[in-house]
Amino acid sequence: MYKNQHHAQYQIAAAHQAASHGRSPVNPREAGADSAPILARLHALRTLDSHRVLPELILILGQLPAAQLEVQARCHALRKLERAVVQVAAVLAPGPMGAPAGASAQRTTLRGGRRAALSLEQRLYAAMAHNCVHLLHELDHGQGFFSDDHARGRAWAIRVAFRFFSRELLYAVKAGSAWPAGAWLALHELFVYLVMRGSVRPHGESPTLDEDEFDPELAYKRLLLIGLVADLCGCARIDREVAARLRHLAADARLIASDGLVGESGLIVVDVGLDRPAQLKTGSLDDPFRGWVLRVPDAFHALLLFLDPFHHHRIAGAAEHRP
């Protein structure tokens, strides 16, 4: 049922955009009536242990996109569900990045594009992320007065969608498993959508979305770098310190158009039509693709040499570093 969770829920969201078209945000105090049955099901989960709660939460989230809800009621329900998802995830998540996760995980690399079926935890994260994308589409396709509540709901949906796509992908890094099927493609689709809506400007300074100063472009580039390092060096090399370092490096990385780069080698290619993270292209760029080239600072090249001193990964634009 959940093997193609990403694409199925994305199509559900698209199918129900038409039904939600024309709805305007309602007063948050009016949201309870529409979301009451969902919240009642959520309340009933309190009597179950965490391992029984997990599939029930997946079921609720899987059915939510098809529910006929006013957009503010949907947002209200998702906020409640987010708390439950976070609580369950805290109990069931794998250990911290870099911690032992079984003998086979210690030397796992994700090179070669292998794909894994989603674990229950990853299905939960995927379902939460896709419900947030669904909410975002409903907010953007609604008509009427766009109030502060609307803007806050939109910023919340984007931030939480990125948070749970991140959780789903980082679960694979922590567990030493292959990338979950559909995860990268869904993340790329969200980022491209934000670019098309003007919420992100890859070639300029992207605006932050709320008082928390969440930057979708920074979050996206951080995940791209984590995915690239996992593919090149192995996920066991990504501990908390490396992950924090990659976040800082992501702030200095740039997504640029591939125009004028034909024939150049050592490019980091972000093909948004493929279900994979950024890829280091060792040969020259000969064929057009849909996406960007990720330019990274020299410090990223130095980090790769530190993490994998036996391979010299040539990156275009980076100064020559020696181990």
N, C-alpha and C positions, 0 to 999 in steps of 0.2 A: 504493500500500500504506500509505503513511504520511500521506496527506492528512488523515485523521481520527484521527491518532495519539492525541490526548488522550482522546477518548471511547472509542476502541477499547480502549486499555490500562486505562482506568478500569473498563470493563465486564469485562475479563478479571480484574482484581483482585477485583471484586465476585463474579464467578462462582466464584472459587477460595477465597473466604473460608470457604465451607461445608466444603471439603475440608480446610482447615487448622484448622477449629474443633476444639478439644479438645487441640491440641498445646501442650505446655509447653516453655519454653526449655530447651535442653540445654547441657551443658558446652561452652564454646567449643572445647576441645581435641578434642571429638567432631565438630566441624563439618566438618572437612576431608574426611571420607569422602563425605558427600552432595554437597559442592560440588566434588569433585575433577574431574569431567568439564568443568565450566564453567571452572575455573581452568586446566585443560589447554588449552582453546581460547584462553583469554586469554594464556597463555604463548606459544602458537604465533604470536600477533600480533607478537611482537618481531622477527620476520624481515621484516615488511612495512613499507613506507614509510607516513608519516602519512596520506596520502590514501587508501590502501587499508585502513588500520586503521579509519578512520572508519565506513564502511558495515558492516564486520565487527562493530564494537562495537554499532552500532545493531541489527544482527541478533541478537547475543547478548542484549542487553537486551530486545529485543522478544519473545524466546522465554522469558525468565526467569520471568515471572509464571505461566506454565503448567507450569513444572518442579515436580515433586513433591519439595519440600525441607522438612526440618525448619526451623523458623523461625530458629534460631541459625545453621544452615548458610546460609540465605538472606542473613542479615545479614553473615556472613563473606564470602560471595561479592560482595555489594554493596560492602563496604568495599574489596575488591581492585579491583573495577571502577571505583569512584570515582577511585582514583589514576590509572588508565589514562585515564579520561575527562578528568580535569584536565590530564594531560600532553598529550593530543591537542589539547584546546581551546587550550592555550597556544600551539600552533603555528599553529592555523587561525583563531583569533578575529580579528575586525576590530580596527581601531585604537582608541585611547582615546576616551571620550566627548568630543565637541566637535571631534575631528580631522576633516579633510576625508575624505569617503567617496564622492567623485564629485560632479560638478556638480549633478546632480539632487537629491542628498541635502541640499545646503546650505540649501534653502528648504522641505524637506519638513515638512509638518504631518500629523498623524494625525487631524485633524478629519474627521468624516463617517463614521467607523466602517468604513473600508476594511479588508480582510483580505488577508493574503498567505499563500501556501503556505509551509510551513516549509522553511528551508534545511537542508542535512545537519547543520550544527552545531546548529541549533535542534531538529532531530529527536533528536539525541543527548542534548541537555539535557532534552527532554521525556521521553524514555525513562528517563533516570536518575531524574528527579523522580517519575514514575509508579511506578517500581519501589519507591521509598522509601515512597510512599503505600500501595502493596500490602503492604509489610513492616509498616507501621504498623497496618493493618487486621488482619493476622495476629497481631501482638502483642496488640492490644486484644481480639481475639476468642478468644484462647487461654485455657485453663483451667490450674489448678494454681498452684504457688507463684510469686509475682511477685518475683523476686530483684532484687538490684542490677543484675545483667546485663540483666535485662528492662527496667528503668527507663533504663539507659544506652542500650540499643538503641533504645528508643522515642524518647528525646531526640535521638539521632543521626539517626534516620529523619526526624523533623520538621525538624531543622536543615538536613539535606542536601536534603530536598525543597524547602524555601524557597530554598536556595542555587541550585538548578538551575532552578527556575521564574524566579528573578531573572535568571539568566544568559540564559535564553531570551528574556525580555522586553527586557533591556538590550541584547541583540544587535540587536534591531530599532531601538532608540534610536541605538546606535553606527553602524549601517549606514544609518540614515535611511530605513528601510523601514516598511511598514504592520505592524500588530500580527499576530503569527502566530495562525492560526485555532485556537481552543480554549484558548489559553494563559490568558486572564483567567478564563474559566469554571472551568478546572481549579484555579486558585489560589483563587478564591472557594469552591469546593467543599471544598478542604482547610481553609480558615479556618473555615467553618461547621461542619465536622466537629469541629474542635478546640474550638469554642465548645460544641457539643453534648456533648462528652466532659468538659467542665469544665477543659480545659487552658488556655483563654483566657477572661478575664472582661472583655468590652468596656466594661462600665459600672463596673468597679472596677479594682483593680491586678492585672494578670495576673502570675502567677508566672513566674520564669525556669526553664528546664528542666534546666539542667546547670551544671557548674562554669564553663563559658564564659559563663554568664548570657545565653544566647540568648533573646530575647523574640520569639515569633512575631507578636504584635500589632504591635510596633514595625516588624518586617520587612514586614508586610502594609501598614501605613499608609505606609511609605516608598515602596513600589511604587505604591500608589494615588496618591500625590502626584506621583511621577515620570510616571506615565501621564497624569495630569491636565495637568501642565505641557507634556508632549509634544503633547497634543491641542490645547491653547490657544495655545501659543507656538511650537511646532515643535521637533523633536528636536535640531536643530543648536544650539539654545540651551542644551541640558543638557550642560555640561562637568563635569569632576571637582569643581570648586568648587561649582557649583550642586547637584550630586548630594549632596555632603557637607552642604551647607546644608539640603537637603530632609530628610536624615536627622535633623538636629537639630530641624527643624520638626515632623517626624512624632512626636517624643517629646512635643510639646505639643498635638498634634491629638487629637481624641476622636471615637470612634464612638458615636453616640447613636441611640436609637430615634426613629422619625419620628412617634410619637404626639404630638399637639398641635401639629404643624408644618404641618398642612394649611392652604393659603392663603398660606404664606410663600414668598417668592421669593428667588432667589440662593442656593439650597441646593446643597451638594455631595452628590450622591446616589450611594450605592454599592448598585447593584442586583445582588445575587449570582446572579440568574437570567439575567443577560445576559453575553455574552462581550465585555466592555469594562471599562476602568478606571473610576474615579470620574468622574462627569460633573457639570459646573456647569449647573444648571437655571436658565435665565434667567427663565422664567415661574414662576407659582405652582405649588406642589405640590398637585395635585388628586386624583391617582389613587394608591391604595395600591401598595406594591411590597414585595418581599422583600429586606431588607437593612437598611442603616443610613444615617444622614446623618453626613457627616464634618465636624466643626467644626474649623476651622483657626485658628491664632493670627493676630493682625494682621500679624505679620511676613511671613506667606505672601502676603498681599495686596500688601504693599510689594514683595516679590520679583517678583510677576507684573507689576507696573507697571514695574519695572526691566527685566525681560526683554522686555516687550511694551508700550512706552509709548504706542503708537498705539491701543490698545484698553483701555477701562476696564471691567474685569470686576467687576461688583458681586457681592460675596459677603456673604451674610447673617451678621450678627454681627461683621463687620469694621469697624473705624473707617474713616472716609473719609480716603484718602491721595491726594495729588496728585503727579504726576510732577515 
